[in-house]
Every structure is written in C-alpha cells, then in structure tokens.
C-alpha cells in the first residue's frame, strides 16, 4: 500500500503523525511525507519526504500572523470566531489559508504523479482531501490533540473553502476515516477510530542526568517551540522566582532559539537546559508546567503526570480546559502561577490518580501498528 502523509511543517503539526507513519512503514507499506517550508524536522524522522512548495516563504507568513493569532486566541478571539467581521480579517485565516494556498498545487500534483492508495492528513491540513480526490485514494483525517476532529474540520474548512471551489468542489467532502487520539474519558465519544497517542518529540542524545532516577521530585517546565517567541517566557520567570521555596528539582526545557537572558541567578534546584526530548524527560518527572500545546499536553497525559497548564494562545485554552475537566491538572493564568499551585502538583492525590487513570486509558487504546493494519485492510491495493 502507498501512503501519502501530509502536514504543515511546524513541529506541533508534524510530530503527532510521525509514529503513525513509522507504524505504516514498519508494516511494509510505502510512506511519503509531504510538507513545505522548513524541512529539517521531517528529514530527521528517517522517512522519505517531499517538499510540495519549495518557494514557500513560511517564515514570512508565520512572522506576519502567528503573534497576532496567539494574542487573539488568548483574549478569547478563537480561530473560528470573528464577531462582526469577515473571517478573512482574522490572523489565523491569513496564516493557515496562506499555507494551504502555497501547498495545494504541489500536493495535488504529487498525488496525481505518485498515486497513493490513501492520504493521511493532519486535521488542519484539509487540502489532503484534494490530494486524495486527485489520486482516487482513500482519505484519513489525523487528529493531533484532544479537540474534536470534526469541529476542526468545520473551522479550517471555512478558511479554505475558496481553494476547494477552485478545484471543483463547492463544499468539503467527508474523509473516509477520522483518527482520534484523545483519551476516551476526555470526550463524550470518539471521532471515528480511536488510536493511542505514542509521543514523538524529535530524536536526540539524552544527557547523563536524565538516564538515572532523580533524587527528589522533578518538575518539568516548558513552553514549546512557538509560544516563547510570541508571548515571552513569563510563566518560566514566575516558576524560577518560586522554585527556591519548593523541595523539588526543576528542569526548564527551552528551545535553542528562545531568549533566556532574563533567567539570571537561578536557584540551585533549577536546571536550565536547551532541547531535550520531551517523552523521556516527562517519563522521569513527577509533574509538568507547560503552555498547553497539543503535543505537550498529550505527552504529559501519556506519562501520567499531573499538569499545570498556563495557556499561551492558539489551542492552549482548549487543551487546558480539557485537562482541568479530566481532573488531572490545573488551568491557570500567568498571574495565578505561584509556589502554592506548584506544591499542589506534588501533594494532591486526586490529580495524580486521575493522571494515572488517563494514562491507563491511553495504553489500552489501539496502537498505531493496529491502526496501520486496519488501514491496509480498508485501503490497500486501491492504486497499487
């Protein structure tokens, strides 16, 4: 079976599909990852990849729109919400529609040439439906967070409907399959097929301090790859100021491009590090404080650790609310983040038991390998 996997090239969009692609490749299927912009992250996955828009200036689109999109979502103006105005005025529209416009012709052309049996597309990258139609292939919408896949489709479909009309469709077709990675208890019912979320946060060498058991509780603090550039590192500064009062080790994991010059004279129990693979780091942690990114949220759920989520924009508020409703974490503002709340992560047994329960739920969900087998039974041989 030939499988075309397509996502946006941002880590938060690309990484959740990597283990699914690995499962398909390990089962003997041909897999091609199609994206655009900075191809560095996909090149390190060990999967074959194709740049569908070599001239796409993703940096310009991101630079012009992501900051405003973050601020809008933080203030309650969500991706699908533009009261009293045209959706086209929303920064999220300009960003995601611009990416879709830049990628669609190359993606559709690749699908016609390569003739996949099935196209697996990240839920926000709806032009994967056009690629599937062009190739006469099956279509699979792959969720990347706890949000409803179908709701995401409605929001981003409204953003991209003109693209679909130019390709002969007045409305978006339904995908053949929805893949839902949300733990069962965090939604009334799954969107389509449930699949266990197996974290992939990039490869990398583990530092020596991470391979042993910590001498006291370890609390990971991270803001992901985008939020610090858009909203600053205020939550990290608040944690650093409170850390000396807490009997725990703090690991502040920040990307190499993040300005950490404000973190001076850190207490002895705070370790400031650059990039560390998040899965192993959270597996060694007692708790985590983070920004609410979908990948970070699901990796924390997979690790079974209590969370403090300080939403920094984009889908952070949605993920934070879901974590709080599940009882495995706290949804707080920057100003509410203090030593008392962090202590609660270490002492509140209900948070820990809920986190363990959700981890068990996730481990019981069908694995990517099982889903790969099911996809092959449904779509194998359509174009082969």
C-alpha positions in Angstrom: 0.0 0.0 0.0 1.2 3.5 -0.8 0.5 6.1 1.9 0.9 9.8 1.4 1.2 11.6 4.7 0.8 15.4 4.6 1.1 18.0 7.4 2.2 21.6 8.0 5.9 21.6 8.8 5.6 23.1 12.3 6.6 20.7 15.0 3.2 20.7 16.7 1.5 19.7 13.4 4.1 17.3 12.1 5.3 15.3 15.1 2.0 13.7 16.1 1.9 11.9 12.7 5.4 10.5 12.8 4.7 7.4 14.9 1.7 6.6 12.6 3.9 6.9 9.6 6.5 4.7 11.3 3.9 2.1 12.0 2.8 2.0 8.4 6.4 1.9 7.1 7.3 -0.9 9.6 4.4 -2.9 8.3 6.0 -2.8 4.9 4.0 0.0 3.2 5.5 2.8 1.1 5.2 6.0 3.0 6.0 9.5 1.7 5.8 12.6 4.0 4.7 15.7 2.1 5.0 19.2 3.6 6.6 22.6 2.9 8.7 25.3 4.5 11.5 24.2 6.8 12.0 20.5 6.0 14.6 19.9 8.8 12.3 18.3 11.2 10.8 15.8 8.8 14.3 15.0 7.4 15.4 13.7 10.8 12.5 11.2 11.1 14.0 8.6 8.9 11.1 8.8 6.5 11.1 9.8 2.8 9.8 13.3 2.3 8.8 15.7 -0.4 8.7 19.5 -0.5 5.5 20.4 -2.2 6.2 24.2 -2.2 10.0 24.8 -2.4 9.5 28.6 -2.8 7.0 29.0 0.1 8.2 31.7 2.5 6.8 30.1 5.6 8.9 32.4 7.8 7.2 35.5 6.3 3.7 34.0 6.8 4.4 33.0 10.4 6.2 36.3 11.2 3.3 38.4 10.0 0.4 36.4 11.5 1.3 34.0 14.3 1.9 36.6 17.0 -1.5 38.2 16.4 -3.2 34.8 16.2 -1.7 33.9 19.6 -2.9 37.2 21.1 -6.4 36.8 19.6 -6.9 33.3 20.9 -5.5 34.2 24.4 -8.0 37.1 24.6 -10.9 34.8 23.7 -11.0 35.5 19.9 -10.6 31.9 18.7 -9.6 30.6 15.3 -13.2 30.3 14.3 -14.5 33.4 16.0 -14.5 36.8 14.4 -17.6 38.7 15.8 -18.8 41.4 13.5 -16.2 40.9 10.8 -15.1 38.8 7.9 -13.2 35.6 8.7 -10.5 36.8 6.3 -9.6 39.5 8.7 -8.6 37.0 11.4 -4.8 36.4 11.6 -5.3 32.7 11.8 -7.1 32.8 8.4 -4.2 34.6 6.9 -1.7 32.1 8.2 -3.5 28.8 7.5 -5.1 29.9 4.3 -1.7 31.2 3.1 -0.1 27.9 3.9 -2.8 26.0 2.1 -2.7 28.2 -0.9 1.1 27.8 -1.1 1.0 24.0 -0.8 -2.1 22.9 -2.6 -0.9 22.8 -6.2 2.3 20.9 -5.4 0.4 18.5 -3.1 -2.3 17.7 -5.7 0.3 17.3 -8.4 2.4 15.0 -6.3 -0.7 12.9 -5.5 -1.5 12.6 -9.2 2.0 11.5 -10.0 2.7 9.2 -7.1 -0.8 7.6 -6.9 -1.1 6.8 -3.2 -3.8 4.3 -2.1 -4.6 6.5 0.9 -3.8 10.1 2.0 -3.3 10.6 5.7 -3.6 14.3 6.5 -3.2 16.3 9.7 -6.6 17.6 10.7 -5.8 21.3 9.9 -4.3 20.5 6.6 -7.6 19.9 4.8 -6.1 20.1 1.3 -5.1 16.5 1.9 -8.7 15.8 0.8 -8.0 17.3 -2.6 -4.9 15.2 -2.9 -6.9 12.1 -2.2 -9.5 13.1 -4.7 -6.9 13.7 -7.4 -5.3 10.3 -6.8 -8.6 8.4 -6.4 -7.3 7.4 -2.9 -8.8 7.0 0.5 -8.7 9.9 2.9 -7.8 9.9 6.6 -8.1 12.9 8.9 -5.5 12.5 11.7 -6.2 14.5 14.9 -3.2 16.0 16.8 -4.9 16.9 20.1 -7.9 16.5 22.3 -10.1 18.8 20.2 -12.9 17.3 18.1 -11.6 16.5 14.7 -14.9 17.3 13.1 -15.1 20.7 14.7 -11.6 21.5 13.5 -12.6 20.5 10.0 -15.6 22.9 10.1 -13.4 25.8 11.2 -10.5 25.3 8.8 -12.9 24.3 6.1 -14.4 27.7 6.3 -10.9 29.2 5.9 -10.0 27.0 2.9 -13.4 26.8 1.0 -12.3 29.0 -1.9 -9.4 26.7 -2.6 -11.8 23.7 -2.8 -14.1 25.7 -5.1 -11.2 26.3 -7.5 -10.7 22.6 -7.5 -14.3 21.9 -8.5 -15.9 21.3 -5.0 -18.5 23.6 -3.6 -18.2 22.0 -0.2 -15.7 19.9 1.7 -16.1 16.1 1.3 -16.1 14.0 4.5 -12.9 12.0 4.9 -13.3 8.2 4.8 -11.8 7.9 8.3 -11.2 10.1 11.3 -8.3 9.1 13.6 -8.9 10.3 17.1 -6.0 10.3 19.6 -8.0 11.8 22.6 -8.3 9.6 25.7 -11.8 8.2 25.9 -12.8 9.9 29.1 -11.8 13.4 27.8 -14.6 13.4 25.1 -18.2 12.2 25.1 -17.4 9.9 22.2 -14.5 9.5 19.8 -14.5 11.0 16.3 -14.1 7.9 14.2 -11.3 5.4 15.0 -9.6 5.7 18.3 -5.8 5.4 18.3 -3.2 5.5 21.1 -1.1 8.6 21.0 2.6 7.5 21.1 4.8 10.5 21.7 7.4 11.6 19.2 9.1 14.8 20.1 12.1 14.6 17.9 15.2 12.5 18.4 18.3 13.4 20.3 21.0 12.3 22.7 19.9 12.1 26.3 22.1 13.9 28.8 23.6 11.8 31.7 21.4 13.4 34.3 18.3 12.2 32.6 19.1 8.5 32.5 19.1 8.0 36.3 16.4 8.3 38.9 16.2 11.9 40.3 17.0 12.2 44.0 13.8 14.3 44.6 10.6 15.1 42.7 11.4 16.5 39.3 9.1 19.2 37.7 9.5 19.9 34.0 8.8 23.4 32.8 8.4 24.0 29.1 6.7 26.5 26.7 7.2 24.6 23.5 8.8 26.0 20.3 6.4 28.8 19.3 4.8 30.3 22.4 8.1 31.8 23.8 8.6 33.8 20.6 5.1 35.0 20.6 4.2 35.5 24.3 7.6 35.6 26.1 8.6 33.4 29.0 6.7 35.0 31.8 5.5 31.7 33.3 9.1 30.4 33.4 10.2 33.5 35.2 7.5 33.1 37.8 8.5 29.4 38.4 12.1 30.4 38.7 11.2 33.0 41.3 9.1 30.5 43.3 11.4 27.4 43.0 13.6 28.1 46.0 10.6 27.6 48.2 9.8 24.2 46.9 11.6 20.9 47.7 11.8 19.7 44.1 14.2 19.7 41.1 13.0 22.0 38.3 14.1 21.3 34.7 13.4 24.2 32.4 13.4 22.9 28.9 13.6 25.7 26.3 14.4 25.6 22.7 17.8 26.9 21.4 16.1 29.9 19.8 14.5 31.2 23.0 15.9 34.2 24.7 16.5 33.2 28.3 18.7 36.2 29.3 16.1 37.2 31.9 16.7 33.9 33.8 19.7 35.1 35.9 20.8 33.9 39.4 18.6 30.8 39.3 18.2 28.8 42.5 20.3 25.7 42.9 17.3 23.5 42.3 16.6 24.9 38.8 18.3 23.3 35.8 18.1 25.4 32.6 18.5 23.2 29.5 18.1 23.5 25.8 16.2 21.0 23.7 15.6 17.7 25.5 13.3 15.0 24.0 10.1 15.6 26.0 8.9 12.0 26.2 12.0 10.7 28.2 12.0 13.9 30.3 8.4 13.6 31.4 8.8 9.9 32.0 11.4 10.8 34.7 9.2 13.7 36.1 6.7 13.9 38.9 4.8 16.8 37.3 4.9 19.3 34.5 4.1 23.0 33.9 3.5 24.0 30.3 1.8 26.2 27.8 -1.0 23.9 26.6 0.3 22.8 23.2 -1.4 19.7 21.9 1.8 17.6 21.7 3.0 18.6 25.1 -0.5 18.0 26.6 -0.8 14.5 25.2 2.8 13.6 26.0 2.1 14.6 29.6 -1.1 12.5 29.6 0.9 9.6 28.2 3.4 10.0 31.0 0.7 10.0 33.6 1.9 13.1 35.4 -0.2 16.0 36.9 -0.1 19.2 34.9 -0.3 22.9 35.4 -1.4 24.4 32.1 -0.8 28.1 31.6 -2.3 28.7 28.1 -0.3 30.9 25.9 -2.6 31.1 22.9 -3.5 29.1 19.8 -5.2 25.8 21.0 -3.8 26.2 24.5 -7.0 27.3 26.2 -8.9 24.3 24.7 -6.3 21.8 25.9 -6.0 23.5 29.3 -9.8 23.3 29.8 -9.8 19.6 28.8 -7.0 18.8 31.3 -8.8 20.6 34.1 -12.1 18.9 33.3 -10.4 15.5 33.4 -9.1 16.2 36.9 -5.5 15.6 36.0 -4.3 19.2 36.0 -4.9 22.8 36.7 -5.9 25.5 34.2 -4.4 28.8 35.4 -3.4 32.3 34.1 0.2 33.6 34.2 -0.7 35.7 37.2 -2.2 32.8 39.2 1.0 30.7 38.8 2.8 30.6 42.2 4.6 28.3 44.6 1.3 27.2 46.3 -0.1 25.9 43.0 3.2 24.1 42.1 3.2 22.5 45.6 -0.3 21.2 44.9 1.1 19.2 41.9 3.3 17.3 44.4 0.7 16.8 47.1 -2.8 16.5 45.6 -3.5 12.8 45.3 -6.6 13.3 43.2 -4.6 14.9 40.4 -2.1 12.0 40.5 -4.8 9.3 40.5 -6.7 11.0 37.6 -3.4 11.3 35.6 -2.7 7.6 36.2 -6.2 6.6 35.1 -6.0 8.5 31.9 -2.5 7.1 31.2 -4.1 3.6 31.6 -6.9 4.5 29.2 -4.4 5.7 26.6 -2.3 2.5 26.9 -5.5 0.4 26.3 -6.3 2.3 23.0 -5.5 0.6 19.7 -1.8 1.1 18.9 -0.6 2.8 15.7 0.5 -0.6 14.5 -3.0 -2.0 14.9 -4.5 1.0 13.1 -1.9 0.6 10.3 -3.2 -2.9 9.8 -6.8 -1.7 9.8 -6.0 1.0 7.2 -4.3 -1.6 5.0 -7.4 -3.8 5.1 -9.6 -0.8 4.1 -7.4 0.9 1.5 -4.7 -1.5 0.4 -4.5 -2.0 -3.3 -6.7 0.9 -4.5 -3.9 2.2 -6.8 -1.2 -0.4 -6.3 
